[in-house]
Amino acid sequence: MYSTVLVLHSMFRWLVLFSLMLAIVRAYRGYTARSGFSNFDNKLRHWTATIAHIQLVLGILVYIQSPLVQYYFSDFGSLVSDWNFTFFALFHFVLMLTAIVIITIGSAKAKRKKTDREKFKTMLVLFSVALFIIFIAIPWPFSPLANRPYLRTF
């Protein structure tokens, strides 16, 4: 089961990034062009938040079953000083959770705005903040926080 969830988690991460970037581009274009908030824009707003929520559930399942996280919390006192363990066991989870909360708030606020321009602006700002947090939380190969190769074997 863990390997299935891990594969789904790996696939959904790309869906989250793709939908979030598409929503940001659409929001930017809509805001700058002063265009109407179309049915597609509304569906994109909704599905971006939905995909993020699915990724959250998958991420929590991976997190609670992860051998790395279990090992970290079994010897928290001595491992808290190891930044690589701390990044994956604490900071990555907290930052990703924060990003999904911001996406959720951005989607809900945009839905309730009166004008199309306000909807686009809300999506643009809050989804961009969430994407920035996600980029910080990714263990890039060049990251000083923690790193992993672009392609890894399981």
N, C-alpha and C positions, 0 to 999 in steps of 0.2 A: 504494500500500500504506500509506504513512504516513497519508493522510487516513482510510482505513478503520480503522486502529488508533486514531487520534485520536477518531473517533466512538465506537468501542467503549469506549475509555477514559472518555469523557465519560458514557456510559450507565452503566457499571459503578460510577462514583464514587457515583451515587445509590443503587445497590443495596448498596454497602458501608455507606453511612450509614443506610439504612433497616434493613438486617438487624442492624447493630450497635445501633441505638437500640431495635429490637424485642427483641433479646436482653437488653439492659440493663433494659428495663421488665419483661420476664418474670422475669429474675433478681431484681429488686427485689421484685416481687410474691411470688415463690416464697420468697424469704428472709424477708420480713416476715410472710407468712401461714403460714410453716412447712409449705408444701405439698410434695407429692412431685415429684421431678424426672421429668417425664413423657417419653414417647417424643418428643413434639413439641419439648420443651426440648432434648433431646439432639440432635435433627436440626437445630434452630436453631443450637445451639452449633457443630455440624459445618459447616453451610452458611455461617455467618458467617465462619468461618476460610477456607473454600474460596473464597468470593466475594472475600475480601481477598487471597488468593493469586493469583487470576486478575487482579485489579486490579494487583497488584504486577508481574506479567509484562507486562501492557499498559503500565503506567507505565514500566517499564524500556525497552520498545520505543520509546515516545514520547520518553523521555529521551535515548537514544543517537542518535535521528534528528532531534532538535530543532535547528533552525537557531540558536536562541538559545543553547543549551548549547554547540554547536560553536563559535559566535562567541566565547562567554565563555572557553572553554579555549584558543582560538587566540591570545588576548591577555590571558591571566590576570593578568599583572603590573599592567596599567593598569586592568583592569575589576574587580579584586577590591575596589576602594574604592567602586564603584557598587553600593549596597545592593540596588537592584531586580534587577540581574543576579545578584548573589551569592545573593539569596533564592531565585530560581528555579533556578539552576544547582547550588546546594549545599544550602541549608537546607531547602527544600521536600522534596527527595529524601530527605535524611537523616531528617527528622522523620516522613515517611510510612513509610519503611522501619522506623523504630523502632516506630511504631504497629502495623504489621503483625506485627513480631516479638512485641510484647506480646499481640496478639490470638492469635497462634499459641501462645504460652506459656499464656495464659489458657484456651484451649480444651483443650490437652493436660493441664494441671493439673486442670481441672474434670472431665475425663473419668476421671481416676484417683482422685478423692476418694471416700472411703468413704460419707459420708452425703449425703443430698440437700441439706441446709442448707449443708454445706461446698461443694458443687458450685455452688449459687446464689451464695454469697458470693464464691467465686473468680471466677466469671463477672462478677458485679457490679463488683467492684473492678478487675480487670484490663481488662475491656472499657471501663469508664468512663475509666480512665487513657488507654487508646488513643484513645477518642473525644475527650478533652481535647487530646491531642497533635495529632490530625487537625484540630481546630478552630483550633489555633494555626497550623498549616501551610497553612491555606486563605487565599488572598490576597483577603480580604474587601474590599469597596469602602471601608470605614472603617478598615481595618487600618493601623497605623503602620509595620508591617514592609514590606509590599508590597501593592499593591491593584490590582484589576481590577474592571470593572463586573460586575454580576450576570449580565446577558445580553451576550454578545459575538458578533460575527460572525467566522467563520473566515477 
